[in-house]
Amino acid sequence: MIVDNMWLKSHLDDHDLVVIDGRGAVAYGSGHIKNALPLGLDDVISISENGANLAIEGEAAENLFGKLGIDESKKVVIYGEHFDPSAARIAWTLLYNGHNNTSLLDTAFSFIRRGGTLPIVRDLPNPVVTNFISRPNDCLRADERMVKEKLNDNGTVIIDSRTPLEHTQARIPGSLLHNWENGIGDDGKMIKSGEDLLNEFNAFGIAKDKEIICYCHSGTRASHKYFQFKHAGFKNVRCYDGSIIDWAQRRNPIR
């Protein structure tokens, strides 16, 4: 799920690779990795009636990802900035829609540009439209019903990926705080090593045999936390994309 600069450099011109810049259109226009295509956070979110930021799926996902040239034959690598979890939300949305060959680049764009490790250009590639098929994988996602069922389940740990202040002000009862920023690496790394993450989770008493449900305010930071747990070797990890917005709007208890 995580690839490094050297891997991307050696595969950058592969015909079966799609590189996605998750920083937004303005940042993309000022320079991006060669062959990368722009995709914004808002593009992969569907706003529900109660204001929750849910993952797109079905026809919406098929139209969006197909226009980017993504299909079953393609590997997708998404990059962004290390203090912006948007790239992780985009990557998680692709995974949720059944595109398992999806990875995050391990280094932030600003550090790539500074170090000159990958070619930076301003031209816009023209992808060949493909037939992307949305196959939502419910094993990656949690909703309000599931979270309510798991509140008193000893086999499940509900992780609040927000800041300590947010956690103190309002949280899902019984959830454990683990700020998503704790999983960001040093020197521009988008994510810590799997070993470091595993050691940190162990220190918090979070065992690998537990089911993990990550949430935040609107699901984006929780998506990054999802990748942190997967990178640490956890098998059963879900993202509650509706997160605290959905939870509170449905009048569930807030502690």
C-alpha positions as CSV (number, residue, x, y, z in Angstrom):
1,M,0.0,0.0,0.0
2,I,3.0,2.3,0.3
3,V,5.6,2.8,-2.4
4,D,8.8,4.9,-2.3
5,N,10.4,7.4,-4.6
6,M,12.9,5.0,-6.1
7,W,10.1,2.6,-7.1
8,L,8.1,5.4,-8.7
9,K,11.1,6.7,-10.5
10,S,11.8,3.3,-12.1
11,H,8.2,2.8,-13.1
12,L,7.1,6.4,-14.0
13,D,6.7,5.7,-17.7
14,D,5.0,2.4,-17.3
15,H,1.8,2.2,-19.4
16,D,0.0,0.4,-16.7
17,L,0.7,3.1,-14.0
18,V,-1.6,6.0,-13.2
19,V,-0.1,8.7,-10.9
20,I,-2.6,10.9,-9.0
21,D,-1.7,14.3,-7.5
22,G,-4.0,14.8,-4.5
23,R,-3.0,18.3,-3.6
24,G,-5.7,20.2,-5.5
25,A,-5.8,22.1,-8.9
26,V,-3.9,25.2,-7.8
27,A,-1.0,23.4,-6.4
28,Y,-1.0,21.0,-9.3
29,G,-0.8,23.9,-11.8
30,S,2.4,25.2,-10.2
31,G,4.2,21.9,-10.9
32,H,3.6,18.2,-10.4
33,I,5.4,14.9,-10.9
34,K,5.7,13.9,-14.6
35,N,2.6,12.1,-15.9
36,A,0.6,12.9,-12.8
37,L,-3.1,13.8,-13.1
38,P,-5.0,16.1,-10.7
39,L,-7.7,14.9,-8.4
40,G,-9.1,17.0,-5.5
41,L,-10.5,15.8,-2.2
42,D,-13.9,17.2,-3.0
43,D,-14.1,15.0,-6.2
44,V,-14.2,11.8,-4.1
45,I,-16.7,12.9,-1.6
46,S,-20.5,12.8,-1.6
47,I,-22.3,15.0,0.9
48,S,-25.2,13.3,2.6
49,E,-28.4,14.9,3.7
50,N,-27.0,15.3,7.2
51,G,-23.8,16.9,6.0
52,A,-21.5,13.8,6.3
53,N,-18.7,13.4,3.8
54,L,-19.3,10.0,2.4
55,A,-17.3,8.0,-0.2
56,I,-18.5,8.2,-3.8
57,E,-19.3,4.8,-5.3
58,G,-21.2,3.3,-8.2
59,E,-21.7,5.5,-11.3
60,A,-20.1,8.6,-9.7
61,A,-16.9,6.6,-9.0
62,E,-17.0,4.9,-12.4
63,N,-17.3,8.3,-14.2
64,L,-14.5,9.9,-12.2
65,F,-11.9,7.2,-12.1
66,G,-12.7,6.1,-15.7
67,K,-11.9,9.6,-17.0
68,L,-8.5,9.3,-15.3
69,G,-7.7,6.2,-17.2
70,I,-8.0,3.8,-14.3
71,D,-9.2,0.3,-14.8
72,E,-8.4,-3.2,-13.5
73,S,-5.1,-3.3,-15.5
74,K,-3.7,-0.2,-13.8
75,K,-1.7,0.4,-10.7
76,V,-2.5,3.7,-9.0
77,V,-0.1,5.8,-6.9
78,I,-1.4,8.9,-5.1
79,Y,0.8,11.6,-3.6
80,G,0.3,14.8,-1.6
81,E,1.8,16.7,1.3
82,H,2.7,15.3,4.6
83,F,0.5,17.5,6.8
84,D,-2.5,17.1,4.4
85,P,-4.4,13.7,4.6
86,S,-6.3,14.3,1.3
87,A,-4.1,11.9,-0.6
88,A,-5.0,9.1,1.8
89,R,-8.7,9.9,1.5
90,I,-8.4,9.6,-2.3
91,A,-6.5,6.3,-2.0
92,W,-8.9,4.9,0.5
93,T,-11.8,5.8,-1.8
94,L,-10.2,3.8,-4.7
95,L,-9.6,0.9,-2.4
96,Y,-13.2,1.0,-1.1
97,N,-14.4,0.9,-4.7
98,G,-12.5,-2.3,-5.3
99,H,-9.3,-1.0,-6.9
100,N,-6.9,-3.0,-4.7
101,N,-3.8,-2.1,-6.7
102,T,-3.7,1.4,-5.1
103,S,-0.8,2.9,-3.1
104,L,0.3,6.0,-1.4
105,L,3.7,7.5,-2.2
106,D,5.7,7.6,1.0
107,T,7.2,11.1,0.5
108,A,5.6,14.5,0.4
109,F,5.7,16.4,-2.9
110,S,7.5,19.5,-1.4
111,F,10.4,17.2,-0.3
112,I,10.4,15.5,-3.7
113,R,10.7,18.9,-5.4
114,R,13.4,20.1,-3.1
115,G,15.4,16.9,-3.5
116,G,15.0,16.6,-7.2
117,T,14.3,12.9,-6.9
118,L,11.5,12.9,-9.5
119,P,10.9,15.0,-12.6
120,I,8.6,18.0,-12.0
121,V,6.6,19.4,-14.9
122,R,3.7,21.7,-15.6
123,D,2.1,20.0,-18.6
124,L,-1.2,18.3,-18.4
125,P,-1.4,14.7,-19.6
126,N,-4.3,13.4,-21.7
127,P,-5.5,10.2,-20.1
128,V,-7.3,7.6,-22.3
129,V,-10.8,7.1,-20.8
130,T,-11.3,3.6,-19.5
131,N,-14.1,1.4,-18.1
132,F,-13.7,1.6,-14.3
133,I,-16.0,-0.7,-12.5
134,S,-17.1,0.2,-8.9
135,R,-17.2,-2.8,-6.6
136,P,-17.6,-1.4,-3.1
137,N,-15.8,-3.4,-0.5
138,D,-17.8,-3.1,2.7
139,C,-15.0,-4.7,4.7
140,L,-13.1,-1.4,4.5
141,R,-15.9,0.9,5.7
142,A,-18.0,1.4,8.8
143,D,-21.3,3.2,9.2
144,E,-23.2,4.4,12.2
145,R,-25.1,1.1,12.7
146,M,-21.9,-0.9,12.8
147,V,-20.2,1.6,15.2
148,K,-23.2,1.4,17.6
149,E,-23.0,-2.4,17.5
150,K,-19.2,-2.4,18.3
151,L,-19.3,0.1,21.1
152,N,-19.1,-2.6,23.8
153,D,-17.3,-5.2,21.7
154,N,-13.9,-6.1,23.4
155,G,-12.6,-7.3,20.0
156,T,-13.0,-3.8,18.4
157,V,-11.0,-0.6,19.1
158,I,-12.6,2.6,17.9
159,I,-9.9,5.1,17.1
160,D,-10.4,8.9,17.2
161,S,-7.9,10.3,14.7
162,R,-8.4,13.9,15.6
163,T,-6.6,16.3,18.0
164,P,-6.7,16.0,21.8
165,L,-8.8,19.1,22.0
166,E,-11.4,17.8,19.6
167,H,-11.4,14.5,21.4
168,T,-12.0,16.3,24.7
169,Q,-14.8,18.4,23.3
170,A,-16.9,15.6,21.6
171,R,-16.1,12.0,20.9
172,I,-17.8,8.6,20.3
173,P,-18.1,7.0,23.7
174,G,-15.3,4.6,24.5
175,S,-13.1,5.7,21.5
176,L,-9.4,5.8,21.9
177,L,-7.5,9.0,20.9
178,H,-4.6,8.5,18.4
179,N,-4.0,11.7,16.5
180,W,-3.4,11.0,12.8
181,E,-0.4,13.3,13.0
182,N,1.3,10.8,15.3
183,G,1.7,8.6,12.2
184,I,3.5,11.1,10.0
185,G,7.2,10.4,9.5
186,D,10.2,12.7,9.7
187,D,11.9,14.4,6.7
188,G,8.8,14.7,4.6
189,K,7.7,11.1,5.0
190,M,3.9,10.8,4.6
191,I,3.8,7.9,7.0
192,K,6.1,6.3,9.6
193,S,7.6,2.9,9.0
194,G,5.4,-0.1,9.6
195,E,7.7,-1.2,12.5
196,D,7.5,2.2,14.2
197,L,3.8,2.4,13.8
198,L,3.4,-1.1,15.2
199,N,5.5,-0.3,18.2
200,E,3.5,2.8,18.9
201,F,0.2,1.0,18.6
202,N,1.5,-1.7,20.9
203,A,2.5,1.0,23.4
204,F,-1.2,2.2,23.4
205,G,-2.3,-1.4,24.0
206,I,-3.8,-1.9,20.5
207,A,-3.2,-5.5,19.5
208,K,-3.0,-6.7,15.9
209,D,-5.8,-9.2,16.5
210,K,-8.3,-6.4,17.1
211,E,-10.8,-5.0,14.7
212,I,-10.0,-1.3,14.1
213,I,-12.6,1.4,13.2
214,C,-11.1,4.9,12.5
215,Y,-13.0,8.1,12.6
216,C,-12.3,11.8,12.7
217,H,-14.5,14.9,11.9
218,S,-15.3,14.1,8.3
219,G,-13.4,11.0,7.4
220,T,-10.3,12.4,5.8
221,R,-7.8,12.1,8.7
222,A,-9.4,8.7,9.5
223,S,-8.4,7.6,6.0
224,H,-4.8,8.3,6.8
225,K,-5.1,6.5,10.1
226,Y,-6.5,3.5,8.1
227,F,-3.3,3.4,6.1
228,Q,-1.2,3.7,9.3
229,F,-2.8,0.6,10.7
230,K,-2.6,-1.4,7.5
231,H,1.1,-0.3,7.1
232,A,1.7,-1.7,10.6
233,G,0.3,-5.1,9.6
234,F,-3.3,-4.9,11.0
235,K,-5.7,-7.0,8.9
236,N,-9.2,-5.9,10.0
237,V,-9.3,-2.1,9.6
238,R,-12.3,0.1,8.6
239,C,-12.8,3.8,8.1
240,Y,-16.0,5.4,9.3
241,D,-16.2,8.0,6.5
242,G,-19.3,9.7,8.0
243,S,-17.3,10.2,11.2
244,I,-18.4,12.5,14.0
245,I,-20.6,14.6,11.7
246,D,-22.7,11.6,10.8
247,W,-22.6,10.3,14.4
248,A,-23.8,13.5,16.0
249,Q,-26.4,14.4,13.3
250,R,-28.0,11.0,14.0
251,R,-28.4,12.1,17.7
252,N,-26.0,9.5,19.0
253,P,-24.4,10.0,22.5
254,I,-21.3,12.3,22.5
255,R,-18.9,12.0,25.4
